[in-house]
Amino acid sequence: MMHFTDITGLAGVALGMVTLALRLRFLARLQLQLKIGMVGGLLILAVIPFGSLSAAEFVRGISGDLSVTSLI
């Protein structure tokens, strides 16, 4: 079972990855409904494990947990 700190750490990294992806120019031009769908899709892709690690776990392993200040 995952601890609460693991869940919040992975959620913070996944949200950071989605935020950076939405800052790309071609995604910034999308309509609001498409952006909402893109956020949901990217969050799901960030937490689905491919092999033994998900993308969020891989980034968290390299960079560590993001602080609350960096997430805000």
PEZI-V945474 format. One record per pair of residues at least 6 apart in sequence whose C-alpha atoms are under 7 Angstrom apart, sorted by the first residue. I is the first residue (numbers start at 1). J is the second residue. Records with the same first field share a line. If there is no record, write none. Layout:
I->J, J
//
This chain:
9->65
10->56, 57, 60
12->66, 71
13->56, 60, 66
14->43, 46, 56
16->71
18->39, 42, 43
22->28
46->54, 55, 56
47->54, 55, 56
48->54
//
